[in-house]
Amino acid sequence: MITSQLVKHVIETKMERLPPETIAEAKRSLLNWAGAAIGASKHPSMEKVLKVATLINGEKQATVLGRKERTDVLFAALLNGMSSHIFDFDDTFLDTILHPSAPVFPAILAYAEHYQKSGKDVLEAFIVGCEVEQRLAQALYPSHYWRGWHITGTAGTIGAAAAVAKLQGLDEERFTYAIGLAATEPTGLREMFGTMTKPYHPGKAAMNGLMAALLAESGFTTSKQPLEAPRGYYAVLTDETKLERLTDGWGESWEILNNSYKPFASGVVTHPSIDAAIQLQQNYDLKADDVQSIHLLAHPLVKELTGKKQPETGLEGKFSVYHCVACGFLDGKAGVSQFTDERVKDRDIVTLRDKVEVDISEAIHEDQVRIQVTMKNGDVHERFIEHAIGSVNAPMTNAQLEQKFVDVTATIIDEKRKAALIKLIDDFDSLHDLSSFFQLCVPGDEMTGDETD
């Protein structure tokens, strides 16, 4: 039985037997995730969910990154999952367009803070939770995604449950129940992209995964074949026939090593086009007023996911390759400030955006694009991006990730806290408890130099 085999694999996986590079990558993922979560912590959608959390008035068990408020563990998982995805700046598993960290880290960190788990425990749980959700995403993709499911919410719920169950040390029976409870709560429709509900998906996946593991620990029962049964998760949610992907070759390689990190705060399939627009403009010192047209030849998902020609809000702008290209060309970047409501409506952006045309080709990969900029004087400038910056084949360096962390956290936490967090995450597996991590992730009085030692 697939579920039983998967559960055994996860239980038997130990930190001591994991390759050092997987632990290093987990730390990179944590730095990237924490920066995105802290940076978006004051977004209006966060205020709305916090208001509900206050009405429910649960125990103050866990930290909301970037804020002084505390909530119960379930709302902390929801809020931290949301904030880490609001800017669309979190990591991406390009094989399936899954965002691995956003459902898993919020669930295990909320649990670990309340139940005083170590940094080593958290990294081990994260690696196996990611392995479960990434393999599951590969087994579901592409029909599941094309049906309209947001794969980060669906696969992420099970990854979060598996990670928390690993932290809890559940036996095989209760671990299976955790998977079963998570499997019965798939979260996320792609129809919601470009609204506040898209980042709600990974938050709810974290919350649901954590709840599943907590209930399972008490012996709450489910089917013991939740994934593979004829009316189970896999049969209902996909047309694929790749369920063996969940267990075949477990431990021979680790999918976390195929994680990628975003240099741009938008849908990942727009990144090659942004990269191309920046390079052409800077290499030839092109002026927007002199542009006749910008033509892209891109992967079909570019139009499917980011085909909004006239976005009205900053959130919609993240799913408009037309807006993304205009920002790359005019601003030389596509960070948080390029996806505000004001920037989306800027006259210069709108004028250039209207000159962008997109055709698609199955021969172009997700991290590729071919761009042609035609000038009013007849000059034509072309570029082919084989691998966009941030992809597995053109990865961001540790220094680039650290700078991204500093930039995206903006003024939410002070500079000394930022430096201390970068240092602490690099040594995360030596932490006996996570109190110092959470103290650094929230605003406070200006730190002295001694506190960073």
ABEGO torsion letter per residue (X at the ends): XAAAAAAAAAAABBAAABBAAAAAAAAAAAAAAAAAAAAAAABAAAAAAAAAAAAAGBBBABBBBGBABBBBAAAAAAAAAAAAAAAGABBBBAAAGBBAAAAAAAAAAAAAAAAGBBAAAAAAAAAAAAAAAAAAAAAAOAAAAAAGBBAAAAAAAAAAAAAAAAAAGBBAAAAAAAAAAAAABBBEBAAABGBAAAAAAAAAAAAAAAAAAAAAAAGBBBBABAAABAABAAAAABABBAAAAAABGBGABBAAAABBBBABBBBAAAAAAAAAAAAAAAAAGBBAAABABBBBBBBAAAAAAAABABBABAAAAAABAAAAAAAAAAAGBBBAAAABAAAAABAAAAAAAAABBBBBBAABBAABBBBBBBBAAGBBBBBBBABBBGBAABBBBAAAAAAAAAAAAEAABBAAAAAAAAAAAAAAAABABAAAAAAAABBBBBBBAAAAX
